[in-house]
């Protein structure tokens, strides 16, 4: 498809522009997983042609859209691309030229590209501020042939730029947007609609299967203190990997997510420090003999954990080695130690320094155990022992994902958590350490999140530390935090993500 759709015009840049638009459409519509080799080959060819493409960026040439699109698609794929392509956008005084703010499509593409900035790329940092400000201006949609549709596209991009958007959510929005634009490739659109509905039907079948497993635990009776979030746990895994071939991984990890959620609620809402200390010591041993030594109130939680990992080990052992479970258990032990330390801080009313807090929060945010668990069920030919060794040791990519998840959670759940007994958040830690206001603390933490995304963009360049099939899981985890913590804690307060769940799991795309 990526070859047949490009029609030669005799103009090399026009051909490349067609190819870039097609790759962008295929990825946005959620069908890129069908064409991964073709996309890689197409973008490799674009990269090999050098930085000389689309250099006529001015108010007459109107190449800004394609220059920004080329930059973003190459960086997303891990190919080098230079910010120098956008130097022409500035005048002799260092300000962005007036015409840039009037180039609606170019401005939106520049905004999307700027989200893939590396540390120290000042042009892209300034471009993001400039583009964001102008995209929010009411004048941006004037004289547009389809202003309502274009406004919807801008509104969504301001909430979820493509690089930071969960693929399934981006696909659903893009299908709706393309459906309103008759100039789009209608055959491609119909294929995307049919594919979305087919995959959604598969997800519904999986959720039905997991629901039967979950009902047997009788949450209301056995764990009345815990949040009932089965659908949200499953949807979180759809965010990480929606593709049909990852069915086993989704099912396994929905069960793991649910169990970790109960453990989290046990620590936050149910157990005393002494009970949690006993539970943590039992988890260090991870055998049934430790069950009898636990306080009665901890036995159900511990039994649930033991049974879960026995089930996972049995399931993946049917088709491959079971060593991934050992790595997951190791991360569970680290998680419990982090929980215990934070609960001790809570008991002592201690507010640590932000640096001290982040050392523990990197683990207690559950990113390491979640990332490790997400590799389970993907197949030993991809998720090798070396991959598990890498994911269970601290790396720049893992730390960046943890920063995003932890700090977005803290920013949006800070106030409600302080109304109940809970360890200090990053907001409180910064405020106490620096004598800052809450607004100043939140502003600083958002900068940390912004810089973490830059670290991810840098780590995503070739050669990546792991196969892309695995690094994509980490990237999608980071993206999922944008969705679940857009306006608050969407996992605890699930009504905040109800529309996402409905459009992804319930409502099919109209054909």
Secondary structure, 3 states (H helix, E strand, C coil): CCCCCCCCCCCHHHHHHHHHHHHHHHHHCCCHHHCHHHHHHHHHHHHHCCCCCCCCCCCCCCCHHHHHHHHHHHHHHCCCCCHHHHHHHECCCCCECHHHHHCHHHHHHHHHHHCCCCCCCHHHHHHHHHHHHHHCCHHHHCCCCCHHHHHHHHHHHHHCCHHHCCHHHHHHHHHHHHHCCCCCCHHHHHHHHHHHHHHHHHHHHHHHHHHHHHHCCCHHHHCCCCCCCHHHHHHHHHHHCCCHHHHHHHHHHHHHHHHHHHHHHHHHHCCCHHHHHHHHHHHHHCCHHHHHHCCHHHHHHHHHHHHHHHHHHHHHCCCCCCHHHHHHHHHHHHHHHHHHHHHHHHHCCCCCCHHHHHHHHHHHCCHHHHHHHHHCCCCCCCCCHHHHHHHCCCCHHHHHHHHHHHHHHHHHHHHHHHCCCCCCCHHHHHHHHHCCCHHHHHHHHHHHHHHHHHHHHHHCCCCCCCCHHHHHHHHHHHHHHHHHCCCCCCCCCHHHHHHHHHHHHHCCCCC
